[in-house]
Amino acid sequence: MSNPAVTPAATPLATPLANASGRAHPPRRDLDTLALDRPPRAAGRVDLREAATVATTGEVMSRAHANVEVDATVEELCAFFADRQVHAAPVVDGEGKLIGVVSEADIVRSHVSRDAAATQAGGPVTVGDIMTKVAHALPESAPLAYAFGLLAACGLRQAPVVTDDGRVLGMITATDLLRWVARDLGYVLP
């Protein structure tokens, strides 16, 4: 005989919007339309592994991106990040080919430990001085599973997506991947 006082719905972790202490999280406006109180696909199990091998990075990536030129100053880069509300950007050469990635963390590192060559020369510090020169990138035709693997294995928040000849098409972010999972599970997102 089962104990009627302990039902799955009565346990704190079974409540979709409950935290570890069992108290409900306050509702967020962007989650109001998600109907988190029930699974969106009641019939059948979603096979995300299979879906992630079919979908490609080119289908899921953010195409609204902008590249940064290697000779831009750090001051210009800060204004670029603030204007576009981004935290990282691909660095390209004159032909639009990927040569690195620059992030807010690179800016912080440059202020903590100034590049010796730029400081000695007395000139402004450029994106080329502070960028991460070896950038992880994904081809647009790569299965989405590769993007999950790259971001997880390397601790990245985003990675550039490139054409076969190395031109940057966009960035795939952890948020892009989470949105794809939510949509694949049947949630309607704004």
SVG drawing of the C-alpha trace seen along z (x, -y; Angstrom):
<svg xmlns="http://www.w3.org/2000/svg" viewBox="-3 -56 62 58">
<polyline fill="none" stroke="black" stroke-width="0.4" points="0.0,0.0 1.4,-3.4 1.6,-6.3 -1.0,-8.9 0.8,-11.8 3.8,-11.4 2.8,-11.8 5.0,-13.0 3.0,-16.3 3.5,-16.9 7.3,-16.7 9.2,-20.0 11.3,-18.9 8.3,-17.7 6.9,-21.3 8.4,-22.8 9.0,-26.2 10.2,-25.1 13.7,-25.6 15.7,-23.2 14.1,-24.5 10.7,-23.8 9.6,-27.5 8.2,-28.6 10.3,-30.9 8.6,-34.2 7.1,-34.2 9.1,-35.8 7.4,-37.6 9.4,-35.8 8.4,-32.4 4.7,-33.0 3.9,-31.6 5.9,-28.4 3.3,-26.4 5.9,-24.8 3.3,-23.0 3.0,-20.2 5.3,-18.5 4.6,-19.9 4.9,-16.5 2.9,-14.0 3.1,-11.3 6.5,-9.7 9.9,-10.6 11.9,-13.3 15.2,-12.0 17.5,-15.1 20.6,-13.1 19.1,-12.2 17.7,-15.7 21.1,-17.2 22.7,-15.1 20.2,-16.2 20.0,-20.0 23.1,-22.0 24.9,-24.9 23.9,-27.1 20.2,-26.6 20.5,-27.5 23.2,-30.2 22.6,-33.9 23.1,-35.6 22.7,-39.1 26.4,-39.6 29.2,-41.9 32.8,-41.2 35.7,-43.3 38.7,-44.3 42.1,-43.4 43.4,-47.0 40.5,-48.4 41.5,-50.0 40.3,-48.6 38.4,-51.8 36.5,-51.3 35.9,-47.7 34.4,-48.7 32.0,-51.1 31.2,-48.3 30.3,-45.9 28.2,-48.5 26.3,-49.6 25.5,-46.1 25.1,-44.6 27.4,-41.6 30.1,-40.0 32.3,-38.7 32.9,-39.0 34.8,-37.3 38.0,-39.1 38.4,-39.0 41.1,-40.0 40.5,-42.3 38.8,-39.4 36.3,-38.6 38.1,-35.4 38.3,-34.4 41.6,-35.1 40.5,-35.1 37.9,-36.0 37.8,-38.9 35.7,-39.0 35.1,-41.2 37.5,-38.8 40.2,-39.7 39.7,-43.4 39.9,-42.8 43.1,-40.7 44.6,-43.5 44.1,-46.1 45.5,-43.8 48.5,-42.8 49.3,-45.3 50.8,-43.8 54.5,-44.7 55.0,-45.5 52.1,-47.9 53.1,-49.6 56.7,-50.1 55.6,-51.4 53.4,-53.9 50.6,-53.3 47.0,-52.3 46.3,-48.7 44.5,-47.1 42.1,-44.1 45.0,-42.2 47.1,-42.7 44.4,-41.2 42.4,-38.8 42.4,-35.0 44.4,-34.1 43.4,-30.4 39.7,-30.5 37.4,-27.5 35.0,-27.6 32.3,-25.4 31.4,-24.9 27.8,-25.9 27.1,-22.3 28.3,-20.7 25.7,-18.8 24.4,-20.7 25.8,-18.0 29.3,-19.3 28.3,-22.7 27.1,-21.2 30.3,-19.3 32.7,-22.2 31.0,-24.7 30.8,-22.1 34.3,-20.6 36.1,-24.0 34.0,-26.0 32.9,-28.5 29.7,-30.6 29.8,-31.1 31.8,-30.1 32.0,-31.5 30.3,-29.6 32.2,-29.8 31.9,-28.9 34.2,-26.3 36.6,-29.1 36.8,-30.5 34.4,-33.5 32.4,-34.2 28.6,-33.7 27.6,-34.2 28.0,-33.1 26.4,-30.1 25.8,-30.8 24.8,-28.7 21.5,-30.6 20.9,-29.6 21.4,-26.0 19.1,-26.2 16.4,-27.9 16.8,-25.0 16.3,-22.4 13.2,-24.2 11.7,-24.5 12.5,-20.8 10.8,-19.9 7.7,-21.8 7.9,-25.0 6.8,-28.2 9.4,-30.9 9.2,-34.6"/>
</svg>
